[in-house]
């Protein structure tokens, strides 16, 4: 009985090292995929970066549009006749000497 126990103890001691090695590899493999800095986190971060880049492109386009509109208001680019016409249209006013001709809408 003592020899059986000793041989079993010897086999378990011989299997302990490889078992711990396999468990350590499994632990690190799991965390390499599902951990805080694993592959799944990388994919999620890449998706967030793509969304942020799309948002940045949209904001850049809006900024360029506004910069162009502001540039049109500079004294060098401003057409005073068009400004007056637009102001009258927006304020719904005119001079007494102005004639207004209403055109029917298409389809009426």
C-alpha positions in Angstrom: 0.0 0.0 0.0 2.9 2.4 0.8 4.4 1.7 -2.6 1.2 2.4 -4.4 0.8 5.6 -2.5 4.4 6.6 -3.2 4.0 5.8 -7.0 0.8 7.8 -7.1 2.5 10.7 -5.3 5.3 10.5 -7.8 2.9 10.6 -10.8 1.0 13.5 -9.3 4.2 15.4 -8.7 5.3 14.8 -12.2 1.9 16.0 -13.6 1.8 19.0 -11.4 4.2 21.1 -13.5 2.6 20.5 -16.8 -0.9 21.0 -15.3 0.1 24.4 -13.8 1.6 25.3 -17.2 -1.6 24.4 -19.1 -3.7 26.4 -16.5 -1.4 29.4 -16.8 -1.6 29.3 -20.6 -5.4 29.0 -20.5 -5.6 31.9 -18.0 -3.5 34.2 -20.2 -5.2 33.1 -23.4 -8.6 33.9 -21.9 -7.5 37.4 -20.8 -5.8 38.0 -24.1 -9.1 37.7 -25.8 -11.6 38.9 -23.2 -9.5 41.0 -20.9 -9.5 44.8 -20.4 -6.8 45.1 -23.1 -7.8 42.1 -25.1 -8.9 41.5 -28.7 -12.6 42.2 -28.0 -11.7 45.6 -26.4 -9.5 46.4 -29.4 -12.4 45.8 -31.7 -14.8 47.9 -29.6 -12.2 50.7 -29.5 -11.7 50.6 -33.3 -15.5 50.9 -33.8 -15.5 53.9 -31.5 -12.6 55.5 -33.4 -14.4 55.0 -36.7 -17.6 56.7 -35.3 -15.5 59.5 -33.9 -13.8 60.0 -37.3 -17.1 60.1 -39.1 -18.3 62.7 -36.6 -15.1 64.7 -37.0 -15.6 64.7 -40.8 -19.1 66.0 -40.4 -18.1 68.7 -38.0 -15.2 69.7 -40.3 -17.6 70.0 -43.3 -20.0 72.1 -41.2 -17.1 74.3 -40.1 -16.0 74.8 -43.6 -19.5 75.7 -44.7 -19.8 78.3 -41.9 -16.3 79.7 -42.6 -17.4 80.1 -46.3 -20.6 81.9 -45.2 -18.7 84.2 -42.9 -16.1 84.9 -45.7 -19.0 86.0 -47.9 -19.9 88.7 -45.3 -16.4 90.3 -45.6 -16.5 93.8 -47.1 -14.5 92.6 -50.2 -17.1 89.9 -51.0 -20.3 91.6 -49.9 -22.7 92.7 -52.6 -24.7 95.6 -51.1 -27.6 95.2 -53.6 -28.0 91.5 -52.7 -27.8 92.4 -49.0 -30.5 95.0 -49.4 -32.7 92.6 -51.4 -32.2 89.8 -48.8 -32.9 92.2 -45.9 -36.2 93.4 -47.5 -37.2 89.8 -48.1 -36.5 88.7 -44.6 -38.1 91.8 -43.0 -41.0 91.9 -45.4 -40.6 95.6 -46.1 -40.2 97.7 -49.2 -40.3 101.3 -50.4 -43.5 103.0 -51.6 -42.1 103.3 -55.1 -41.6 99.5 -55.4 -43.9 97.4 -57.4 -44.6 93.9 -56.2 -45.8 91.3 -58.8 -47.1 88.1 -57.4 -46.7 85.1 -59.6 -48.9 82.1 -59.3 -47.3 78.9 -58.1 -46.6 76.2 -60.6 -49.4 73.6 -60.6 -52.2 76.0 -59.6 
